[in-house]
Amino acid sequence: MVDCGESIYNLIPKVEEPKIKEKRYTSKFSGTVKQETKNVKSPAKTMGYLKTQTTPPKDFLKKHSKEVKLPDKKTFNYPDSDKRRPAVPRKDEKPLMGLQSKKNFITSNAVENIMKASRKVEPAYVDSAKGTRHNLEPSGLVPKYVYKEDFGKVPTYLQKRKEEIERNQREYDEYIQQRIEAGNLHQISDSEREEMLSGLKANWDELHRQYQALSVVIDTLPKKHKKENLEKEMQQLEKDIEVLEKHSVIYVE
């Protein structure tokens, strides 16, 4: 039967039921969020002040007020100005005439050379067959650091670290002793430790034998799971064996 959209029942007036609007959801934390947001905000932080602060008339912009002020000019002197020789006299400067000296320069030079201390030769080293000479002091070949006061002594930070390790070890030993006295810990004897080690190694050998007996081609899901389980068990046994071999003293709760 074809539905044309017309029916006699459509002539009956229908009562429209008013739709009840659900109450709008309001979070119980809205008041807290508003208060926190209000505390974080600062006045005139983003939009500026409500009333722009103007500059007083007496503080008007003056000429050259924004220019960078350079330091006062100083007279430039060369670093070796005190070692320089006097300037060459000008052509219009007349030398002093008539100066005579009774000094015997030959005798004075001889006396100076006799009384003068011998020239100290700076230590040097040669690094080539042709005799290339270099200063020995900055080369690193002079043993300077062996003459320092703290040479060969343990640094302070290592001493502090050693004291900290010893203090931690003491506290740990006291804690273990308290647990042993309270009966919460039991120390494994050497015989028990060796027995546990031999048992773990025997278990590992058995798992290793089973692992070696697996087929070369792992083509099914059960074979894959068996191989993974064997590998996990062997790794766990290796970790346990390493712990027992590494620590000679073992406590058990």
Phi, psi and chi 1 to 4 in degrees:
 res  aa     phi    psi   chi1   chi2   chi3   chi4
   1 MET       -  130.9 -176.4  177.5  178.1      -
   2 VAL   -82.9  130.4 -178.7      -      -      -
   3 ASP   -92.5  112.1 -174.5   10.4      -      -
   4 CYS   -91.4   -1.3  -61.0      -      -      -
   5 GLY    86.2    3.1      -      -      -      -
   6 GLU  -111.4  137.2  -64.9 -177.8   -0.7      -
   7 SER  -151.7  149.4  175.8      -      -      -
   8 ILE   -68.7  -21.8 -166.6  170.8      -      -
   9 TYR   -71.6  -17.8  -67.6  103.0      -      -
  10 ASN   -70.0  -15.9  -66.6  -22.9      -      -
  11 LEU   -77.6  -18.3  -59.8  174.8      -      -
  12 ILE   -73.8  125.5  -58.9  172.8      -      -
  13 PRO   -65.0  134.0   21.7  -31.1      -      -
  14 LYS   -99.4  140.2  -63.3  179.5 -178.9  179.5
  15 VAL   -88.2  119.5  179.4      -      -      -
  16 GLU   -83.1  120.3  -64.9 -177.7    0.5      -
  17 GLU   -81.5  130.8  -62.6 -179.6   -1.8      -
  18 PRO   -67.8  135.5   24.0  -33.0      -      -
  19 LYS   -78.8  124.9  -65.7 -178.4  179.8 -179.6
  20 ILE   -85.2  115.7  -58.4  174.0      -      -
  21 LYS   -77.3  129.0 -168.1  174.1 -178.2 -179.3
  22 GLU   -68.8  150.8  -63.8 -178.7   -1.6      -
  23 LYS   -67.9  135.7 -171.4  177.2  179.5 -179.5
  24 ARG   -66.0  138.5 -175.3  178.0  179.2 -176.9
  25 TYR   -74.8  132.8  170.6   76.8      -      -
  26 THR  -130.3  125.7  -54.2      -      -      -
  27 SER   -70.9  145.6  174.3      -      -      -
  28 LYS   -77.3  -10.4   61.7 -179.8 -179.9  179.9
  29 PHE   -98.6    6.3  -58.9  105.1      -      -
  30 SER   -63.1  -40.3   59.7      -      -      -
  31 GLY   -64.0  -40.4      -      -      -      -
  32 THR   -64.6  -42.3  -51.3      -      -      -
  33 VAL   -64.0  -42.3  173.2      -      -      -
  34 LYS   -61.5  -42.2  -71.6 -179.6 -178.5  178.7
  35 GLN   -67.1  -40.7 -173.6   62.4   31.2      -
  36 GLU   -65.3  -40.3  -70.2  178.6   -4.1      -
  37 THR   -64.4  -37.4  -52.6      -      -      -
  38 LYS   -68.5  -35.3 -172.4  176.2 -179.3 -178.8
  39 ASN   -70.6  -34.3  -66.1  -21.6      -      -
  40 VAL   -74.1  -35.1  171.2      -      -      -
  41 LYS   -68.0  150.2  -75.4 -175.1  176.4  179.9
  42 SER  -120.7  147.5  -58.7      -      -      -
  43 PRO   -68.2  137.8   22.7  -32.4      -      -
  44 ALA    58.7   38.9      -      -      -      -
  45 LYS   -89.6  -35.2 -168.6  171.6 -176.6 -179.7
  46 THR  -112.2  -38.6   56.8      -      -      -
  47 MET  -100.3   -2.2  -58.9  -61.6  -66.2      -
  48 GLY    90.1  178.1      -      -      -      -
  49 TYR   -74.3  153.4  -65.4   97.7      -      -
  50 LEU   -63.0  -37.3 -176.6   63.1      -      -
  51 LYS  -128.1  122.8 -175.2  178.1  179.4 -178.4
  52 THR   -65.6  130.9  -54.0      -      -      -
  53 GLN   -76.5  121.5  -63.6  179.9   -4.7      -
  54 THR   -96.3  156.9   57.2      -      -      -
  55 THR   -83.9  137.2  -52.3      -      -      -
  56 PRO   -61.3  151.8  -20.5   29.9      -      -
  57 PRO   -60.9  -27.8  -22.9   32.9      -      -
  58 LYS   -76.0  -16.6   61.8  179.4 -179.0  179.8
  59 ASP   -99.3   47.6  -64.4  -23.5      -      -
  60 PHE   -72.9  158.5   60.3   91.0      -      -
  61 LEU   -70.8  119.9 -174.8   62.4      -      -
  62 LYS   -99.9  161.8  -61.4  179.1 -179.1  179.5
  63 LYS   -67.2  136.1 -173.3  177.3 -178.7 -179.5
  64 HIS    61.3   19.7  -54.7  -63.5      -      -
  65 SER   -75.0  -25.5   60.3      -      -      -
  66 LYS   -97.9    4.3  -68.8 -171.4  176.0 -177.8
  67 GLU   -78.0  147.7  -68.1 -178.1   -2.3      -
  68 VAL   -74.9  128.6  179.8      -      -      -
  69 LYS   -87.4  121.9  -68.2 -175.4  178.8 -179.5
  70 LEU   -83.1  152.7  -60.5  175.5      -      -
  71 PRO   -66.2  163.4   21.8  -32.1      -      -
  72 ASP   -62.3  146.7  -62.9  -23.4      -      -
  73 LYS   -71.9  132.3 -174.3  177.5  179.2 -179.5
  74 LYS  -117.5  152.9  -63.5 -179.2  179.3  178.9
  75 THR   -73.7  129.1  -54.5      -      -      -
  76 PHE   -83.7  132.3  176.3   76.3      -      -
  77 ASN  -127.9  136.1  -66.6  -38.4      -      -
  78 TYR   -69.9  149.2  -72.7   95.8      -      -
  79 PRO   -61.1  -31.0  -21.2   30.8      -      -
  80 ASP  -104.5   28.7   56.7  -14.4      -      -
  81 SER   -66.2  -31.3   57.7      -      -      -
  82 ASP   -75.1  -17.5   54.8  -21.6      -      -
  83 LYS   -96.6   -7.3  -59.7  179.0 -178.3  178.4
  84 ARG   -75.2  151.2  -70.2 -170.0  173.1 -169.8
  85 ARG   -76.8  157.2  -64.9  179.8  179.1  179.6
  86 PRO   -62.7  154.1   19.7  -31.3      -      -
  87 ALA   -65.4  154.9      -      -      -      -
  88 VAL   -67.0  132.9  178.8      -      -      -
  89 PRO   -63.0  148.0   20.1  -31.3      -      -
  90 ARG   -72.1  166.4  -62.5  172.6  178.6  -88.2
  91 LYS   -72.4  -22.5   62.4  178.1 -178.8  179.9
  92 ASP   -92.2   -2.1   53.1   -9.2      -      -
  93 GLU   -87.1  130.8  -68.1 -178.5   -1.2      -
  94 LYS   -95.7  134.8  -65.3 -179.0  179.8 -179.4
  95 PRO   -73.6  159.7   26.4  -32.8      -      -
  96 LEU   -71.2  130.2  -63.7  175.2      -      -
  97 MET  -106.8  152.0  -54.7  -62.8  -71.2      -
  98 GLY    84.9    7.9      -      -      -      -
  99 LEU   -80.4  129.2  -66.2  177.2      -      -
 100 GLN  -130.5  147.7  -65.3 -179.0    0.4      -
 101 SER  -128.9  138.1  175.2      -      -      -
 102 LYS   -95.2   11.8  -63.6 -179.1  179.6  179.2
 103 LYS   -74.0  134.9 -179.9  179.2  178.6 -179.0
 104 ASN   -90.2   99.5 -170.4  -12.4      -      -
 105 PHE   -68.6  -30.7  -71.2   95.9      -      -
 106 ILE   -66.4  -46.0  -62.9  175.1      -      -
 107 THR   -67.1  -44.5  -53.6      -      -      -
 108 SER   -63.4  -39.9   62.5      -      -      -
 109 ASN   -64.5  -39.8  -70.8  -19.1      -      -
 110 ALA   -64.7  -42.1      -      -      -      -
 111 VAL   -65.1  -42.8  171.4      -      -      -
 112 GLU   -60.3  -43.5  -81.2 -176.3   19.6      -
 113 ASN   -68.3  -32.8  -70.4  -35.8      -      -
 114 ILE   -71.7  -43.9  -68.0  170.4      -      -
 115 MET   -82.0  -14.1  -58.6  -59.6  -66.1      -
 116 LYS   -72.3  140.6 -174.2  172.0   65.1  173.0
 117 ALA   -69.3  150.2      -      -      -      -
 118 SER   -65.5  146.2   60.1      -      -      -
 119 ARG   -69.4  130.9 -175.0  172.4   65.7   88.2
 120 LYS   -80.1  123.0 -173.6  177.3  179.9 -178.8
 121 VAL   -84.0  126.8 -179.6      -      -      -
 122 GLU   -72.7  136.3  -65.9 -176.4   -2.4      -
 123 PRO   -65.9  138.9   20.6  -30.0      -      -
 124 ALA  -144.9  167.7      -      -      -      -
 125 TYR  -135.2  155.3   70.3   98.1      -      -
 126 VAL  -115.9  127.9  179.2      -      -      -
 127 ASP  -114.6   13.7   60.9   -7.3      -      -
 128 SER  -146.8  165.6   65.9      -      -      -
 129 ALA   -70.0  -23.4      -      -      -      -
 130 LYS   -86.6   -2.9  -67.0 -175.6  178.6 -179.8
 131 GLY    88.8   37.0      -      -      -      -
 132 THR   -69.2  118.2  -54.3      -      -      -
 133 ARG  -101.1  134.2 -162.4  166.1  179.8  -86.3
 134 HIS  -132.9  154.6  -58.9  -79.2      -      -
 135 ASN   -69.4  136.6 -165.7    3.0      -      -
 136 LEU   -82.7  -26.2 -175.6   63.2      -      -
 137 GLU   -62.4  -52.1 -171.2   69.9   20.5      -
 138 PRO   -85.6    7.7   31.2  -33.3      -      -
 139 SER   -79.1  -18.9   64.9      -      -      -
 140 GLY    90.9    0.6      -      -      -      -
 141 LEU   -86.9  -14.0  -58.9  174.6      -      -
 142 VAL   -84.4  125.9 -178.1      -      -      -
 143 PRO   -74.8   83.8   27.1  -32.6      -      -
 144 LYS   -83.1  -42.8  -65.8 -178.7  179.2  179.2
 145 TYR   -72.7  -18.8  -64.2   99.0      -      -
 146 VAL   -71.0  -16.5  -64.7      -      -      -
 147 TYR   -97.1    4.0  -60.0  111.8      -      -
 148 LYS   -72.9  156.1  -66.7  178.2   68.2  175.7
 149 GLU   -66.6  -37.1  -64.3 -179.8   -1.6      -
 150 ASP   -97.6   17.8   55.7  -10.8      -      -
 151 PHE   -72.6  134.4  178.9   76.7      -      -
 152 GLY    80.1    2.8      -      -      -      -
 153 LYS   -99.6  153.1  -63.0 -179.0 -178.9  179.1
 154 VAL   -71.2  131.3 -179.2      -      -      -
 155 PRO   -60.7  157.0  -21.6   31.6      -      -
 156 THR   -64.3  -39.3  -51.9      -      -      -
 157 TYR   -67.5  -30.2   75.6   95.2      -      -
 158 LEU   -72.0  -36.8  -72.3  179.8      -      -
 159 GLN   -63.5  -42.5  -65.3  178.1   -1.0      -
 160 LYS   -63.8  -40.9  -68.8 -178.5  179.4  178.5
 161 ARG   -65.6  -38.6 -173.9  174.6  -62.1  177.0
 162 LYS   -64.2  -43.6 -177.5  179.2  178.2 -177.9
 163 GLU   -63.1  -38.7  -66.8  173.8   -1.8      -
 164 GLU   -65.4  -41.3 -174.7  178.1   -6.4      -
 165 ILE   -64.6  -42.5  -67.3  172.5      -      -
 166 GLU   -64.6  -39.5  -68.0  176.6   -7.8      -
 167 ARG   -64.9  -42.7 -175.3  176.0   66.5 -104.7
 168 ASN   -63.8  -39.1  -66.0  -22.9      -      -
 169 GLN   -65.9  -39.1 -174.0   63.8   34.0      -
 170 ARG   -63.0  -45.4 -106.0 -168.2  -29.4  -91.2
 171 GLU   -62.5  -39.2  -66.1  175.3   -3.4      -
 172 TYR   -66.7  -41.1  176.0   74.0      -      -
 173 ASP   -63.8  -40.0  -65.7  -20.2      -      -
 174 GLU   -63.7  -40.5  -67.5  174.9   -0.8      -
 175 TYR   -64.0  -42.8  168.7   73.9      -      -
 176 ILE   -65.0  -40.3  -66.6  -63.2      -      -
 177 GLN   -63.2  -40.2 -170.2   63.6   29.5      -
 178 GLN   -63.5  -42.0  -67.5  175.1    1.6      -
 179 ARG   -65.0  -37.3  -64.8  -70.5  -59.7  -84.5
 180 ILE   -67.7  -42.9  -67.7  174.3      -      -
 181 GLU   -64.4  -33.7  -67.5  175.2   -2.9      -
 182 ALA   -77.1   -8.0      -      -      -      -
 183 GLY    84.7   12.2      -      -      -      -
 184 ASN   -87.0  -19.6  -63.3  -29.5      -      -
 185 LEU  -124.6  151.5  -70.8  179.0      -      -
 186 HIS  -135.5  127.5  167.5   66.1      -      -
 187 GLN   -85.2  129.9 -177.3  177.7   -7.3      -
 188 ILE   -76.2  132.3  -62.7  177.0      -      -
 189 SER   -75.8  168.6   61.1      -      -      -
 190 ASP   -64.6  -38.0  -65.6  -21.3      -      -
 191 SER   -65.7  -42.4   59.0      -      -      -
 192 GLU   -65.0  -37.7  -67.9  175.9  -15.5      -
 193 ARG   -64.8  -44.5  177.1  171.3  167.5  -87.4
 194 GLU   -64.8  -37.5  -67.0  -63.5  -28.3      -
 195 GLU   -65.0  -42.2 -175.7  178.5   -5.8      -
 196 MET   -64.1  -40.8  -69.1  174.3   64.4      -
 197 LEU   -62.8  -44.5  -95.4  175.0      -      -
 198 SER   -65.3  -37.5   58.8      -      -      -
 199 GLY   -66.1  -42.7      -      -      -      -
 200 LEU   -64.2  -40.0  -70.6  172.8      -      -
 201 LYS   -68.3  -35.2  -70.0  179.8  178.9  179.1
 202 ALA   -65.9  -40.9      -      -      -      -
 203 ASN   -63.1  -40.4  -67.1  -19.0      -      -
 204 TRP   -64.1  -39.6 -172.6   88.8      -      -
 205 ASP   -63.3  -39.2  -67.9  -22.9      -      -
 206 GLU   -66.1  -43.4  177.1   62.2   24.5      -
 207 LEU   -65.4  -37.6  -68.8  174.6      -      -
 208 HIS   -66.2  -37.1 -173.2 -102.0      -      -
 209 ARG   -63.2  -41.7 -172.8 -170.9   62.9   77.4
 210 GLN   -66.5  -36.8  -63.4  178.8   14.1      -
 211 TYR   -67.0  -38.7 -173.5   80.8      -      -
 212 GLN   -69.1  -24.2  -67.1  -68.3  -25.7      -
 213 ALA   -82.5   -5.2      -      -      -      -
 214 LEU   -66.7  155.2  -68.0  174.4      -      -
 215 SER   -70.1  153.7   60.0      -      -      -
 216 VAL   -67.4  -40.6  179.0      -      -      -
 217 VAL   -94.9  118.4 -179.7      -      -      -
 218 ILE   -99.3   92.3  -51.8  -63.3      -      -
 219 ASP  -112.3   -2.0   53.9   -7.3      -      -
 220 THR  -123.6  160.0   59.7      -      -      -
 221 LEU   -67.6  -42.3 -163.8   59.5      -      -
 222 PRO   -60.1  -40.3  -25.7   34.9      -      -
 223 LYS   -62.7  -39.7  -70.1 -178.5  179.7 -179.8
 224 LYS   -64.8  -44.0 -175.8  177.9  179.6 -178.6
 225 HIS   -64.9  -40.0  -72.6  168.7      -      -
 226 LYS   -63.4  -41.9 -174.4  175.6 -178.7 -179.4
 227 LYS   -64.1  -42.7 -179.8 -177.6  177.4 -176.2
 228 GLU   -65.3  -41.2  -69.1  177.0   -6.8      -
 229 ASN   -64.4  -41.6  -67.9  -25.4      -      -
 230 LEU   -62.8  -41.4  -72.7  174.0      -      -
 231 GLU   -64.6  -41.3  -71.5  176.2  -10.6      -
 232 LYS   -63.8  -44.5  -72.3 -179.6 -178.6  177.6
 233 GLU   -64.5  -39.0  -67.8  177.8    6.7      -
 234 MET   -67.1  -39.6  -70.1  171.2   65.6      -
 235 GLN   -63.9  -41.6  -72.2  176.5   -0.7      -
 236 GLN   -64.8  -40.5 -174.5   60.4   40.6      -
 237 LEU   -64.9  -38.9  -75.2  173.6      -      -
 238 GLU   -62.7  -39.9  -71.6  172.5   -0.9      -
 239 LYS   -64.3  -43.3  -70.1 -179.9 -178.6  178.2
 240 ASP   -64.3  -41.8  -63.1  -19.8      -      -
 241 ILE   -63.7  -40.3  -68.6  170.7      -      -
 242 GLU   -63.4  -39.4 -175.5 -178.3   -2.2      -
 243 VAL   -64.6  -44.6  169.8      -      -      -
 244 LEU   -67.3  -36.5  -73.1  174.9      -      -
 245 GLU   -75.5  -29.3  -70.6  179.4  -16.7      -
 246 LYS   -79.2  -35.6 -172.5  175.6 -179.5 -179.2
 247 HIS  -109.9  122.0  -57.6   90.0      -      -
 248 SER   -82.1  -25.3   57.5      -      -      -
 249 VAL  -112.9  122.0 -179.8      -      -      -
 250 ILE  -130.9  133.2  -61.5  175.8      -      -
 251 TYR  -111.1  143.0  -61.4   96.9      -      -
 252 VAL  -127.6  135.5  179.8      -      -      -
 253 GLU   -76.6      -  -68.0 -173.8    0.4      -
